[in-house]
Amino acid sequence: MKHPIHAARSFDIVSAYTLRVRFDDGSEQTIDFRPVLAGELFGPLRDLHVFEQVRLDMEAHTLVWPNGADFDPATLHDWPAHESAFRELARRWAAVEA
């Protein structure tokens, strides 16, 4: 099974926890990450100062944070199809943290 490979090319911080990500095929997604920031890897990004340290990894072609958090660029490209699954994972991670 073959699926398209997407590369993030740039991003802008739109507002707190929200990024507009542009891809190599000319498309873009505006993503509010706040609902998925839970768990050991993504939870630290709830600190806005940490979240805003996001960078574009030019080798992996995706967004990365200093603590090692990242998202597959294909997931970011097709965010509406993946968002509900990430929200559910975040709910489970938050329950474990409580």
N, C-alpha and C positions, 0 to 999 in steps of 0.2 A: 504494500500500500504506500503510495507516494503522497506527501502533503507538502504544501508550499512552505518554504523557509522565509521568515520575515526578519528584518533587521531594523532596530530602532536607530534613527539617524539624528534626532534632536528632541529636545523637550523644553517646555517652559513651565515654571511654577505659576499656576493660575490663581490659586488661593491656598489656604491652609490645607495640607494633605491632598491637594488636587493638582495633577499634572496633565498637561497636554503633550502627548507623545506623537512624533511624526515618524513615519516608516518609509523604507526604501521604495515602496510601490506608490508613494504619494498620498496614502491614507493617513489619518490621524485618529487618535482616541483621546478624549478627555476623561480622566479616571480619578474618582474620589476614592483614595485608598483607606480613609478612616475606618470604614466598616470591616476591613479585613486585617487590621493591625492588632493581632493578638498572638499569643504563643511565644516560644523562646526566640525565634528568629525575627518575626515581624513585630512583636510587642514593643521592643525598644524604640521603634519608629513612631510610637505615640508621642514621644518627646519631639515637639516640633523642630527644635534645634537639630536633633539627629536626622529627622525626616528631610529637612532642607539641605542636608549634606549629600543628597543624591547626585550621582554622576553617571555619565554615559560611558560604559566600558566599550572601547572601540574594537576589542578583540571578540567579545561575546555579543556585541551589538544589542545590549540591553541596559536597563537601569540597574545600578548597584548602589549600596549604602556601605558606609565604613564598617559596620558590624558583620558584613558578609551577606546580608539579605539581598535577594534579587528575584526577578520574575523572568520566566522564559519569554523571549521576545514574541513568540507566536501566541502566547497567552495574552500578553499586552495588546497585540494586534487585534485579537478576537475577544477582547475583554467582555463584551456583553454576553457572550456564550459561556464564559467561565466565572463571572462575578458571583452568581448565586452559590456555586460550589465553594468558592473562597469564603463567602460570608458564613456558610455552614461550618466550614473548618474553623473559622475564627470563633464562632459560638462554642464549639467543642473545646478549643484551646483555652478560651476564657473560663469555661466551667472547670477545667483542670487546675487553672491558676488560682481559682477562688478558694 
